[in-house]
């Protein structure tokens, strides 16, 4: 049995109870006073209103009648002081001074005449064969593409009046997203109105501050911009170098074991299916083996591989015969094979849905014009038919013929960089240069660009339009100077011979 509380214990309990009762009583009094004050304020609200207005009026009268303190009269400047101030004055320029590279880029700009620019373009009244267009299958001039785009333009007008989430979604947007999802055989798809903001928004939405992204050094500038804006910790590996990539992942495993990397850190790998700045294909099978071993997520940018690689044009996964579900997300531009504008992202449904609220290019930009949306849908429909399969076979045949002629023709002054299946490749100068400082490298690159621009000018005089690859000057990972050449499936054998001969002659006449 429990012994009854002693007298001191009973006294302590009584004191504690008394303090609690007093605290509750004080709280009730405070609440009661507050309620009485509110009631009084409500009853005399009109009087309080008048008091406040009178006080404000008196304050305004005080400000108007209050005498300001006398200021000392400003001392007059002497003529010598005035002249010294004029001499010291410097007007900051509104824009920076044009560099030699800026001047060269401005002078090399081309203005097309009115009308179609593919495959034959008119420049200053002269017809030239256009080898700068990325419409690799030539669907930009396909009758179905043109008819459906024009019909949609007449129905909806030129724009869609707002972002997708605010009066900017039209039924054709949803139809194209559904079509891309079915074509790629993934969980879901989303479209953006700008091809550049597609990859930027795509990376920013999926990668966060505390994530780690591993990126190929050969990716294009839009990917680098998205990686920088995501604020994730970034590691770069040598272009298409699986050994260097393996080294990075093994270092991550060591850091995870030692606790340098938190256990809940998310890892991403970002590559291009077919590299725009190099024309080669990523070694996907080897990368997927690393993915299985180290358990990271993977994003692939496939602007130049969708509609080019694979038996039916489904990109680098089909090219290597691996399931598209082996990667988490795929994005790409719709101004290449689909010949429209904007971009798309396809992959796991959860990752795509997440972009509808977090993809800045989707949320804040006006949606893709319906006429371009329908044009992209029409190109995708053509690609799925037997005609599309024939176009893919023809494209590979044309690429092989052009590459064979250029590989032999431009050597030894230049060399061709790019995979044998790629419709986009680069002509680079044969240079043996030692590593130097930044200023020396920029001067050498500028000199190479001048030579390459002379090649482009000479080729255009002969009747073939090619373009020097241009990059943002401040880009640290800027590739070496090159001429970017694009091949399309509509080229006939005569056009192949004429265009390649023009380029080869321009190289030998210009490059010393």
JODA-V141610 format. One record per residue. PSI is psi in whole degrees, -180 to 180 (none if undefined). OMEGA is omega in whole degrees, 0 to 359 (none if undefined). D_LAST is the distance of its C-alpha to the last C-alpha in whole Angstrom. Layout:
# JODA-V141610
{{PSI;OMEGA;D_LAST} {PSI;OMEGA;D_LAST}}
This chain:
# JODA-V141610
{{144;180;111} {133;181;109} {143;181;111} {148;182;112} {141;179;110} {171;184;111} {-45;179;112} {-38;179;109} {-43;179;107} {-37;181;109} {-41;178;109} {-42;180;105} {-41;180;104} {-39;178;107} {-43;179;105} {-43;179;101} {-37;180;103} {-42;178;104} {-41;179;101} {-41;179;99} {-42;179;102} {-40;179;101} {-43;179;97} {-39;181;98} {-41;179;100} {-40;179;98} {-40;178;95} {-37;179;98} {-42;179;99} {-45;180;95} {-41;180;94} {-44;178;98} {-40;179;97} {-43;179;93} {-39;179;95} {-38;180;97} {-40;179;95} {-44;179;93} {-43;180;96} {-40;179;97} {-40;179;93} {-38;180;94} {-33;184;97} {29;184;96} {-39;182;93} {-42;179;93} {-42;178;95} {-39;179;92} {-43;180;90} {-38;180;92} {-44;180;92} {-43;180;88} {-40;179;87} {-42;179;90} {-42;177;88} {-40;180;85} {-43;178;86} {-38;180;88} {-38;179;84} {-42;179;83} {-39;179;86} {-43;180;85} {-37;183;82} {-33;185;82} {-12;183;85} {131;181;84} {131;178;83} {150;179;80} {142;181;80} {128;178;79} {149;176;76} {138;179;75} {134;181;74} {136;180;70} {134;179;69} {136;180;68} {146;176;65} {164;179;64} {-36;179;62} {-41;180;60} {-40;178;60} {-45;181;59} {-36;179;56} {-40;178;55} {-38;179;54} {-41;180;52} {-33;182;50} {-13;183;50} {135;178;49} {125;180;45} {118;178;44} {133;179;42} {145;180;40} {-32;178;40} {152;179;37} {158;180;34} {140;180;31} {131;175;28} {172;178;25} {-36;179;22} {-41;179;21} {-43;180;24} {-44;180;23} {-42;180;20} {-39;179;22} {-41;181;25} {-24;182;23} {1;179;21} {145;184;24} {135;176;26} {117;179;29} {147;172;30} {166;180;33} {138;177;37} {-171;182;37} {144;179;36} {9;181;32} {135;354;32} {-14;178;31} {127;179;30} {153;177;30} {126;178;30} {113;182;28} {33;179;29} {-4;182;31} {135;179;28} {133;178;28} {151;177;25} {126;188;26} {111;175;26} {36;176;24} {-5;184;25} {139;179;28} {15;172;30} {77;192;33} {-30;179;32} {0;176;35} {22;184;35} {-12;178;39} {-23;178;38} {9;182;39} {137;182;42} {-41;180;45} {-42;178;47} {-47;183;45} {-46;184;45} {-46;182;49} {-36;179;50} {-44;180;48} {-41;179;49} {-41;179;52} {-37;177;52} {-41;178;51} {-30;182;54} {-46;187;56} {-16;186;55} {-168;188;53} {-26;185;49} {179;182;50} {4;167;53} {6;177;54} {175;176;54} {165;184;53} {-37;183;54} {-1;183;57} {82;175;58} {14;183;59} {1;180;55} {125;176;56} {157;184;56} {-31;181;57} {-28;176;54} {-46;181;52} {-36;179;55} {-41;179;54} {-41;178;50} {-42;178;51} {-40;181;54} {-45;179;51} {-41;179;48} {-43;179;51} {-39;180;52} {-44;182;49} {-12;179;48} {51;180;51} {-178;184;51} {-37;183;54} {170;179;53} {155;179;50} {147;179;49} {147;177;47} {163;184;45} {-13;181;44} {132;181;41} {-32;180;38} {-46;183;37} {-15;179;41} {-56;184;41} {-33;178;40} {-49;180;41} {-38;181;44} {-47;180;44} {-43;180;43} {-37;183;45} {-38;188;48} {-29;182;48} {136;183;47} {178;186;50} {-42;186;50} {6;178;51} {168;175;49} {127;179;46} {132;174;43} {126;189;40} {141;174;37} {137;180;34} {-15;183;31} {7;183;28} {162;181;31} {171;189;30} {-34;181;31} {-38;178;34} {-44;179;36} {-40;179;35} {-43;178;37} {-40;179;40} {-43;180;40} {-43;182;40} {-22;178;43} {-20;180;45} {15;175;45} {159;177;46} {126;190;44} {137;174;41} {137;183;39} {135;176;36} {155;183;35} {145;188;31} {121;177;30} {27;182;31} {100;183;33} {-32;179;36} {-43;178;37} {-37;177;36} {-41;178;38} {-41;179;41} {-42;181;41} {-45;182;42} {-34;177;45} {-35;176;46} {-34;176;46} {-41;180;48} {-41;178;51} {-42;181;51} {-33;177;51} {-38;180;54} {-34;181;56} {-5;178;56} {5;178;57} {-30;176;54} {124;180;53} {149;184;56} {-23;182;57} {14;179;57} {136;176;53} {140;181;51} {135;179;48} {147;170;45} {132;184;42} {120;180;39} {171;171;36} {146;177;34} {-49;175;35} {117;191;32} {125;181;29} {-38;185;28} {-1;181;25} {-23;178;24} {11;179;26} {169;186;28} {142;180;31} {145;179;34} {73;188;36} {-44;181;39} {-43;179;41} {-37;180;41} {-38;179;41} {-30;175;44} {-41;176;46} {-38;179;45} {-41;179;47} {-35;183;50} {-40;188;50} {-5;172;49} {63;174;51} {164;177;48} {155;187;48} {135;175;44} {134;179;43} {131;174;40} {119;188;37} {40;180;37} {-39;186;35} {3;180;33} {-28;174;35} {129;183;38} {6;180;38} {-52;183;35} {151;181;37} {155;183;40} {-39;181;42} {13;175;43} {23;181;40} {11;170;42} {-165;189;39} {-29;178;38} {-43;177;42} {-35;179;43} {-41;181;40} {0;177;41} {34;178;44} {152;180;46} {141;178;48} {-23;179;47} {-4;178;50} {-13;174;48} {150;185;46} {-39;185;48} {145;178;46} {135;174;43} {165;181;42} {172;179;39} {150;176;38} {13;178;39} {15;175;36} {-103;183;34} {-38;182;36} {-13;169;40} {24;180;38} {-122;177;40} {175;181;40} {-169;181;41} {175;182;41} {161;172;44} {132;182;45} {145;180;47} {-148;180;49} {140;186;53} {-40;182;55} {-41;181;56} {-35;179;52} {-45;178;52} {-35;180;55} {-32;181;54} {-21;181;51} {-23;177;54} {-15;186;55} {-7;176;52} {108;187;49} {-39;179;48} {-25;178;46} {-41;187;49} {-41;191;52} {-15;183;51} {147;174;48} {142;185;49} {165;182;49} {132;178;47} {137;183;48} {-35;182;50} {-37;177;48} {-35;178;45} {-46;179;47} {-36;177;49} {-43;177;45} {-40;179;44} {-40;179;47} {-42;179;47} {-41;179;43} {-38;178;45} {-40;178;48} {-41;181;46} {-29;182;44} {-12;183;47} {176;175;48} {-33;177;47} {-41;178;45} {-42;178;43} {-41;178;43} {-39;178;41} {-39;178;39} {-42;179;38} {-40;179;37} {-40;179;35} {-45;180;33} {-36;178;32} {-44;180;32} {-44;180;29} {-44;180;27} {-42;181;28} {-44;180;26} {-45;181;23} {-40;181;22} {-43;182;23} {-41;182;20} {-38;179;18} {-41;180;18} {-38;190;17} {-38;186;15} {-12;179;12} {145;6;12} {6;185;11} {-30;180;8} {168;176;11} {155;184;14} {125;178;17} {130;178;20} {157;179;24} {154;181;27} {-15;179;27} {-4;186;30} {130;176;28} {-4;176;28} {125;179;25} {171;189;22} {138;170;19} {121;181;15} {149;179;14} {143;174;10} {111;182;11} {135;173;12} {96;184;14} {145;177;16} {157;178;20} {129;179;22} {-171;180;23} {175;186;25} {-44;182;25} {-40;179;24} {-42;179;21} {-40;179;20} {-39;178;20} {-41;179;18} {-41;178;15} {-40;179;16} {-42;178;16} {-41;177;13} {-41;180;11} {-35;178;14} {-41;178;12} {-46;181;9} {-37;178;11} {-35;176;14} {-37;176;12} {-45;180;11} {-42;179;15} {-42;180;16} {-40;179;14} {-38;180;16} {-36;176;19} {-31;180;19} {-13;176;19} {12;179;22} {127;182;21} {116;173;21} {163;188;20} {143;173;20} {136;178;18} {127;182;20} {139;183;22} {161;176;25} {131;187;27} {-35;185;26} {-1;183;29} {120;183;29} {-37;183;29} {28;183;27} {129;179;25} {165;178;22} {154;184;18} {144;181;16} {166;169;16} {124;181;16} {125;181;20} {133;178;21} {134;181;25} {147;178;27} {159;187;30} {-12;183;33} {-5;183;33} {130;174;30} {170;179;31} {-37;178;30} {-41;179;29} {-38;178;27} {-47;181;25} {-46;181;24} {-47;184;23} {-46;181;21} {-37;177;19} {-42;178;18} {-45;181;17} {-44;182;15} {-44;179;13} {-40;179;13} {-39;179;11} {-48;184;9} {-26;178;8} {-25;190;8} {-43;186;6} {126;181;4} {none;none;0}}
